Amino acid sequence: MPRTFTDQLGREIVIEYPPKRIVSIVPSQTELLFDLGLSNEVIGITKFCVHPESRFKEKVKIGGTKKLNIELIRSLKPDLIIGNKEENEQSQMELLMEEFPVWMSDIADLEGAKHTILQIGELVNREPEAAYLNHLIQVGFADLQVLALQNNLHKKVAYLIWKDPYMFAGQDTFINDVLMRNGLQNVVKMSRYPELGLSDLAELEPDLVFLSSEPYPFKEKHLGQVREMVPGARVMLVDGEMFSWYGSRLVKAVEYFFYLQKELYS
C-alpha cells in the first residue's frame, strides 16, 4: 500500500510499502540493505557496492556513484532508489526524482549514521534488524571512547583522501567525527575536503598522517613521499571503509579501531 516518508533533505516521497524493487547507489547503504536481509529486494547497485562479494556478483551494476546509467535504472523499474547528498551527483538525482521515489541521506557524524540506519530500516520494513545493528554500534563506539581515554590517546592527525592534488578530510565530515571518537584530533581545521600541499601539512605538525585506501587507493609506495615532506609524523595506511562507510560496516569498524588504537598507544 502507498506510504509517505520524509528523507534527510526534507523531501516527501510516496512508495508502495514495503518496497520490492530497490536500487541502491551508495556502497555503505547497499551493504546495510543486504545486512538487513534484503537480498532479493535490492535489484540494482553501483560498481563500487562491493560488499558482500556474493551479492555484488549477482546484482545488476548501474554505473558509478557519480556516473549513473540512467537508462539502465529506468529499465529496472525500481519502486525505490536510495542515494546520498554527498556521494551522488545532484543533477542525476534530480532527474531520477522526476520519475521514481528517491530517498536521500545526508550524514555528517556517527549519530547521523545511526539515525539513517533506523530510518532506512523503517523505509524497508526492517526496523528490528536496524535497531539491533544500532545497538552494536552504540556499545562498540562507547567502548572505543573509553579505551582512548584510559590510554590517554590524544594524537594529532591528518587524514589524506586524494592525491594530485592532495586532499584531506577536514571538519564537518563523518571521518572527522570518527577520528575524534578514537581520541584523535584533526589538524586540518578547514571544512569538508580542502586541498593542501605537503609543505602546508608539515606546518600543522601532525603526530600521525593517515593515507586512506579510498577514494584514492594509497599504497606502500606513497608512504615515503609523505614521510619525506612530513618527517616528524608517523605515516600509515588505513582502511578507508572503516573510517567513511556509515552503514552496517560500522559494526566491523569497532574491532578495526580497537586494534588501531592499540597500535597507536603501544
N, C-alpha and C positions, 0 to 999 in steps of 0.2 A: 504494500500500500504506500501511497505517497507520504513522505515525511520531510519536514523542513529542518535544516541545520544552518548554523552560522559559522563560517570559517574564521581564521585568525586575521583576516583582512577586513572583517566586519561585513562580509558579503553573505546574503542568504541564498542557499541553494535548496532545491527540492529534488529528492531522489526517490526511486522505488526502493522501499526498505523491506528487508535488508538487500544491499546491492549484490548482484550476481556476476557482473562483468566489470572488473576493476582494472584500470590502467594506472600503474604507479610509476612516477617519473623522477623519484628521488631514491637513491640507493639505500639510505638508512631507513626510510619509511617502507620501502619494499621488503627489507629484511624483517621489519616489525610485522607487517601484514602476514608474512609466512609464519612467523613465530606465534602469531595469534591464531593460527590454524586455517588460514585462507588459501590453501594450496590450489584449490580448484577455482576459486573466485577471481584470483589475480590472473589476467589473461595477457597482459602486455607490460613489459618492463624495459628499462634502458640497457644499453650495453655495459653500463657501469654498475648495474644491480647484481653484483657477483655472488652475493650470499643469500641463501645457501647454494653451493655449487650445483647440487642436483636439480634445484628449481630453475637456476639460471639456464641450464642446458635445454630445458624443455619448454620454456616460455618464448613467446614472440618478442623480438627486440625492436623497439620503435625509435631507434636512434640514440643520441646522447642527451644528457640533461639539458643542454643549451642548444641542441640541434635536433629537434624532434622531427620525425617523419609524420607530418600531419595527415597525409593521405592514408598511410598505414593505420594510424589511430582511428580515422574515420571508418575504415574497413572492419575494424574490430567491434564497432558499435558499443562502446562502453556505456554503462549506466552510472559510472562514477570515475572521475580522474582525480588523483591525489598528487599535489605538487607542493612547491615551497618557493616563497618570495625570493630568497637569495639564490637558490640553485637553478631556477628556471628563468628563461628569457620572458620578459613582460609581454612583448608583442606576440609571441607564440601562445602564451597563456591566455591573453585577451581574445585571440582568435578561437581557441578551444572553448572559452567561456561562452561564446556566442552560440555554440552548438551542443555542448554537453554540460552536465553538472560537474563543476570543478571545485574541489575543496582545497584551499591553500593554507599551509602553515607558515609561521613567521617566528623563528626560535632564536633567542639570544643567550640563554643560560640553561642550567640544569633544571631549574624549576619550570621553565617554559617547555623543556623537553618532556618532563613528567606530565605536565598538563596536556601536551599534544598526544601522548600515549593514551591518556584517558579519553580524550576527545575522539581520536581515531577508533578506539575500542567501542565507543558509543555509536560512531558512524557506521561501523561494520558488524554490529551486534556481537561484540566480543568483550563486553565490559568486565566480567570476572577475570578473564585472562589478562587484560590490560592492568587491572588493579594489582594482580599478583606480580607482574613484571615491575610495576612501580614500587611495590613493597621491597623487592630485592634490590632495586636501585637505591632507594632511600636508605635502607640499612647499610648497604655496602659503602656508599659515599660518606655516610656519617662516620663509619669506622675509619675510612681513609683520612678524614679531617682530624679525628682523634689521634691517629697514628702520626700524622705530620706534626701535631702539637707536642706529642710526647717526645718526639725525636728532634724537636727544635729545628724543623726543616724550613728555613726562611731564605732560600736562594733566589737570586735574581736571574731571570731567564729571558731569552729572545727566541721566538718560535718562527722559523722560516717556512713559508708555504710555496715559494716560487723562486725561480732563477732566471736571470736575463729578461727583465730586471728582477733584482732581489725584492721579494715582498714578504711582509711579516703579518702575523696575527696581532692586531692591536686591541684597544679597548672596545667595549660593546660587541664582543664576539663570543660565541659559545666556547671556543678554545680558551679564551682568556679566563672565563669562569671556571673551566675545568682545571686550568693551571692553579688558580687561587685555592681551589678546594684541595689541592695536593701540596699546599704550603709553598707555592712558587709565585714570585712577584714578577709580573711582566714589565720589562724595562721600556718597552715601546708604549708611550703614552698617547700616541695619536689614535684616532678612532678607525675602526674597521680594518682594512688591509693596506697599510701605507707602503710605498716604495722607499727603501733606504739603501744607501751604499754600505759596503762592509766597513769603510772608514768611519762612517757615521755611527755604525753599530759599535765599533771599538770605543768610541767616546762615551757610550752609555754604560760601559764596564759591566757587562753581564757575567755572572758566575758560570752560566750554562747557555749554550746555544743548541737548540733542538732543530734538526733537519727532518722535516716530515716526509713520510712515504707518499703522501698525496696532498694536493692535486699534482704537484711536481714530484716525480719519483726520485728523490735524492738517494744517492748510493754512496758506498765507501769512498769512491774516487773524489767525491765532493768535500769530504771531511778536511783534507789537507788544505784546500783552497780557503776555507773559512778559518781554520786554525792559524794560517799564515797571517791573516788580517786581524784576528782577534786572539792573540797569543795568550792572553790572561784567562781565557774561558775554556771550560770543558765542552767540547763539541761532540754531539751524539746524534745518531739516527734514532728516530722514534716512529711508532706506528700511528700514522695519521688517522686511521679508522677509530682508534681508541680515543683520540682527542676531539674528533669532529663529527662522528656519527651519533645522532641524537635519538636513536630508537632503541630497540632491544639489545643492540650491541653494547649499551651501557652496562648491562649485566656482566658481560665478559670483560669489560673495561676495568671493573673493580679489581679483579685478580692481576691484570696487567699493571695497574698503578700501585698495587701492593708491592710487587717486585721492583718496579721502577723506583719507588720511594726508598726501598731497602738498598738499592744500588747507589742512590744519591747520598744517603747519610752514612753508608758503611765505609 
